[in-house]
Amino acid sequence: MSGGAGGAWAAAQAQVDRLGGAIDPAVTLPAGASAFERIAAIGAADRARLIGSLGLRIGRWDYVARAAQWPPEGDWRTWLILAGRGFGKTRAGAEWVKMQAETHPGARIALVGASLHEARAVMVEGESGLIAIMRGAVKYEASLRRLSWGNGTQAYLYSAGEPDSLRGPQHHFAWCDEIGKWPRGEEAWDTLAMGLRLGGDPRTVVTTTPRAVPLVRRLGGLAGVTITRGRTRDNRAHLAPSFLEMMNDQHGGTRFGRQELDGELIEEIEGALWSRAAIDACRVRAAPDLVRIVIGVDPPAGTGASSDACGIVVAGLCAEGRAYVLADASVQGASPEGWAAAVARAAEQWRADRVIAEANNGGAMVESVLRAADETLPVLRVHAAHGKVARAEPVQALYARGRVFHAGAFAALEDEMCGLLLGGGYEGPGRSPDRADALVWAITELMLGKKARPGVRGF
């Protein structure tokens, strides 16, 4: 299930609509933009008029929140926010607690962090925490680990590292922060759940950067859990452009970046040929001068949107005998003419010396389709005598010896590589590792084939 937005958030959007104002054509607003972001994108004259009409309302959470930060509608028990750093998870969690505290007098709320220090420093005292957004309307007693509202609502701090502290207390609501790094995650969650039994509709909000730990995986599959996903850049209106540029430059597409910035749940598969850490270790910013470039092609057996992808991977060899993966130009759901044209474009762009095309599905037809796209393509047909994993194992050994590098990040390709299992089998995305197979053909030609010795391009 995915989150949505309604209530006061929708009313704020409607109010901006009623007041009117033309969006600056140079600005592209993302889906689910906040009322604040919409007002900021309006031309200067109309913007001043809107701000004057709205007054202090423009600073309220229903105007500042993006759709993904507003509580979802519907019948849910747990709202799980899986998002990158800087997305605004803490603010969303704190504002949700504020809503419950103010609309449920006398409620008991659990605030659970990875440790008491983190619960206090982030959830309570942080710049997006409860004290900041309550603006003096809550009393915080640090020695008692308690926040008190004037209407009798109380919230207590707990450490997930001490699950027994949750044994006994009862609550109406709970906010759990960064469960991906809870030291005793499942035990703390289960103990909390036992006491979440007050009122007619006990609910929990969970704010975390995704990590492939048992508790995160478990919550993702439970009934009654609504999941909101988000990326760091979704909150770009409140983040320094230089920060976003630096993060993308340093971590874009890497395992770390996909998890910490894009909010993806990146899992390691036991028994996989490649690990994500191993691939990250062989990543470089750019390839050196290359003496040979080839394109590996794994053509699909069928056509149409439901067919397998056509794996198209570009790789090159340097004079020192190291291989570099340069591009993943794979296409999904293309006709034979479509994927052949994609191969031809890649060959022209990279000035490829050879196209290595698996011909098990179609034989001469594969070569004829490629030559129809570009009659000058230097096509070499290869036939697979072994399964995909068996062909990949010698290539993986080259990676392990530090002889293959990735010049950039290729998320879809690397997901498939990490889904190939030792001894056979595939547990990655899609039905077949087409991109990974194209990679194997390219690296095999460069490093393991009869002509894998470096030369000078063009001679």
N, C-alpha and C positions, 0 to 999 in steps of 0.2 A: 504494500500500500504506500501511497505517497501523500505528502502533506498538501494542504490547501490554505486558503485564507478567507476570512469572512468577518462578520460582526463589525466592530469598531474600525478595523483596518479597511474593510470595504466601504464603510461610511466616509472615511477620510479620502479615499480615492474618488468617491462620488462628489464630495465637496469640491475637490480640485477641478473635476469635470464641470461642475456648475459654474464655478468662477471663471473658467475659460482661460485662454492664453495659448499662443502658438509655440510649439516646441521648436527650438533652434534646429534648422535642417542639418547642421554640422554635428549634431549630437545623436547618437544611437542609444536609446534606452533599452536595457535588458528586460526580458519578461519578468514580471513580478517586482518591478521597481517600486520603491517607496514613494509616498506622496512628496516627501522632502526632495528626493532625486528628481521627480517630475517637475517640481517647482523650480529647482536649480537649472533645469534644462530649458526653461521658457525664456524668451527674449527679455531683455533688461526691463523695459517699460512695463510689460505685463507682470513680470516677476515682482516688481516693487508693489504693484497694485494687489497682487495675491497676498504678499506678506503683510501688507497693511490690513487687508480684510481678515486674515486668519489670526493675526496677533500672536499671542503666546501659544496658541494651539499648535503652531508649526514645530514646536519642540517636544510635543507629546509623543509617546511611543507609537501610537496608532498612525502618526504621520511620518515618523522616522523609520519604522520597521519595513523591511522588505517582506514580500509575501512568504518567503521561506522561513522568516523569523517569527511569524505570527502563528499562534496555536492552530493546528489543523482542525477542521470541522469533522463531525462524525463520531462514531462510538469507538473510542480507543481507550486502552488502559495505560499504554506507554507510548510516549512520543520520543523517538530516537533520532537525534540530530547527529548525523555522520558528516562532518565537514572539515575542510582544511583550516589551518591556523589563520586567525585574523578574519574569519568569516562573520563573526559576531555571535558565536555560540553562547558565550558567557552572558552577554546582554540579553539574549533571548531567554535563557534559563532564569536569570534574575527577574526579568519583567514578568515571566509566567508565575513565579513565586509571588511577586507583588500582587498580581491579579487575584490569585487564590487567597492570599492573606486578607485583602481588602473586601472580597466578596463572600468570604466564609468566616464570619466572626467566631472566635474561639477555636479555630482550626489548629491542628498540630502538624508541623511540617518537618521532614527530615532533610538535612543538607549533608550529603555524603561526598567526601572527596577522597583522593588517594591517600591522604594523610590529614591530620588535623591542621597542620601548618598550611597545606594547600587549600583546604576548605576555607580557612580564615583569610589567607592572603588573596585568593582569587574570588571565591564565591561571596564573601562578605565585605572585605576591605579593598578589593580590587577596583580599578577605575570604572569597570562595568558591573561591579558587584552590588549587593543589596544596599549597603550604606549610601553609595553614590546615587543610586536612582531613587531612594526613599527621601533623600534631602531632609534629614532630621526627623522624619515621621516614624522612626523605629528606634527602639532602645537596644543597644548592644551591650551585653554583659559578658566580657571575654572569659572571666573566671568560671562562669557557669556554662559557657559555650551556647549562649541563648540570645535570640533576638525576640523582642516583644513589641507588638502593635497595640495601639490604644483600644482596639476592639476585642482584645483578649487572645488574638492569634499569637502563637509562639512557634519559633523555628529553632531547632537544635542541630548543632554540628556533630558529625560523626566521621570517624576514620575507617575506610574500607580495610585498613590493615589490622583493625580490631573488631572483627565481626561480632564478638560477644557483646560489645557495647550496644548493638542493635537488638539484642535479645531482651525482650521485656517491654520496651517502649512501643506505643501504638501511634499511628499517624493517619492523617487524611490524605496527605500529599507528600511527594518526595522529589528532590532535585539531586540527580547523581551526575557528578562531573568527572570527565576523563576516565571512564571505566576501562579504557584500553590499557591503562597502566595501574589499575588497582592491584595491590600485591596479593590479595586473597579474594579475587574478584567474584567467583561463583559462590563461595561461602558467604561473602558479605551481601551479595544480591539476594540469595535465598533467605537469609536471616531478616533482611529488610522487608522482603515480600511477606513474610509471616506476620509482621506487625502492621502492614499497610491494609488496615481493615476497618477504619473508622469512616462514618458517613455513608452516603448512598452511592458515591462514585469515586472511590480512591484512584488517584492517577499519579503517574511519574513522568518527569521529563528527564531525558538522558542527553547530555552534551559531551561529545567526544570526537577527537581526531581518530579515525578508524585504525585499528591495529588488528591483525589476524590472531587474536587471542580467543580462547574458548567462549568467554562470556559475550564478546561482541558477535561472534558467529551464531551463538545460541539465540540471542535476542533478535537477530535478523530473521529467524525462522519461526518465532513464536506468534500465535494468534493474538490479536488485540494490540499489535505493535504497528504504529504508523511511522514510517521512515521519511525523514527529510534529508536530502543530500545537497552538499554545496561545496564551492571552491573558494579559495582565498580571494581570487579576483572578483568574485561576486560582490565583495564589499569595497570595490575600488574607490567609491565615492568618499570613503573615510580612511583610505590608506595612501601613503606617499607613493606617487608614481615611480620614484627612484627605487623604492623598496620592491615594488612589483617587478620592475625591470631586472633588478639584481637577482631576485629569487628565480625568475624564469630563466635568466642567463645561467645561473649556477646549478639549478636543480630541475629545470623543465624536462619532462619526459622520463626522468630517472625514477627508480623505485621510491626513493625518498621523496621526490617531488610529487609523484602521483599520490602518495599516501598523505604527506603533510600539507601539500598545497591544493591538490585536486580532490582530496577527501575520498580517494578510492580505497577499498578494502583489498589489499594486496596479499594474497596467500601463497605460501610455499607448499608445494606438493611433495609428500614424502616419496623418495625413490626417483625423483626427476633427474634427467640428464644434466640440466642446467639449474643453478640457483640464481635468484635475482642478485644476490650479493656478488656472485662470480661474474655476472654480466656487467654489473656496475663497475667492477674492478678493471674491466677491459675497455672502459669507455674513454674516449679522447674527444677533444673539441673538433679536431680536423685531421684529415689524413695527410701524410706527406706526399711528395711527388710519387706518382705511380707509373709503373712500367707496363701494366696490363690491367684492363678492366673487362669484366664479363657480367652478363646478366643471366641469373638462374630463373627458369620459368617452370612452374608446375601447373599445366593447363587443367581446367575443370572438366569433369566427364560430361556434365550437362550444361544447360543454359537456363536463364531466368533468375528471378530474384531469390529463389530458394536454393539455387545451386551453390556448390562450393565456390570459394573465391579462386581467382587465378593468381597464384603466388608469383610475384615479380620482384626479385631482389637484386640490387646492383652491388658488386664487390670488386675490389681492386687489389693489386699486388705491388709492393714497393721493392726497390732494388735489394733490400736486405732480407727479402723473403718473408715478410709479414703481410698478412691479409687484412683488409679494412672493409667493413660493411659500410656502404655509402648511402643507400636509399632503399626504402620499401615502397615500390610503386604498384603494389597489388591492387586489384580491382574486384569488386563483388557484384555478382548478378549481371555481368556483361555478356553480350553475344560473342561468338568466336571473332567476329570482325572488331568488336569493341576491345577485347583484351589484347588482340594482336596489335591494334593501333596503340594501346598503352605501352606495349613492349617496344614498338618502333619509336615512340616518343622518348622513352627512357634511353634507348640506344643512341638516339641523336643527341639528347641532352648530355649524356656522359661520354659520348664518342667511344662506345663499347667496341672492343676487339672481337667479341664473340657472344652469341646468344646460346645458352645451354638449355634446351627444351626437352623435358621428359616426354617420350612418345609412346608410352604404354597405352594411353587412351587416344587412339586415332592414328598412330603411326605417321605415315607420310602426310596425312591431312594436317597435322600440327604444323609441319614445315611449310606446306602450301598456304595455309592461312597466314602465317607470319610473312611469307614472301609476297603475298597479295597486299599486305599492309605496306611493305617496303621491300622491293625486289633485291635491294643491295644488302639486306640483313645477312650477316655471316652466321648462319644457323648451324648448330651441331645438335643432332638428335641423340638422346641417350635413352637407354632402356633400363628400367629398374629390375634387377634380379633378386633384390632383397626388400624387406619391408622398410618403412620410413625410419623407424627407430634404429634398425641395424645399419642403415646408411648414415644415420646421424652420429653414431658412436665414434667413428674415427675423427669426425669434425669436432666433436666435443673434446676429444683428446688434444686437438690442436689448441683449443681455447685454454685448456688446463695447463698447457706448456707455454702460454703467453705468446702465441703466434697469430692470434686473430683478435682484432679490435673493432669496436663500433664507433664510427665517426659521427657521434650524435646519439639521439635516443629514438628508438623505434618500438613504441609501446605494444602495438598489436603483434608484431613479429616476436618480441621478447616474451609476451604472454604465451604464445604457442610454443616457443622453445622450452619454457618452464613447465609445459604440460606434457612433454615427451618423457616416458618412463623407461628406466633401465629394464632391459629384458623384454621390451615390447609394451604397447599400450599408449593411450593418449587421454589425458584428463584436462586438457586446456580448453579454450573457447572454441566454439564451432564444432562441426563434425570431424574435421580433418585439419592437420597442421600444414596447410598449403603454403603459407609464407615461410615457415620453417623448412619445408622441403625444398623450396626454391633456394633458400640460403644454402642448404646442404649441397645442392647441385653446383652452385657458384663457387663455394669454398673448395669443394672436391676438385673442380676443374683447375682452380688456381694453385692449390697446395698439394693435391694427391694424384693429379692426373699425370700423364706421361710428359706433358709440355708445361709442367708447373715450375720451370726454371725461369728466373728473371731475365728479361732482355730489354731492348729499347723500343718503346712504342713507335710504331710506324715502320719498323725495319724487320 
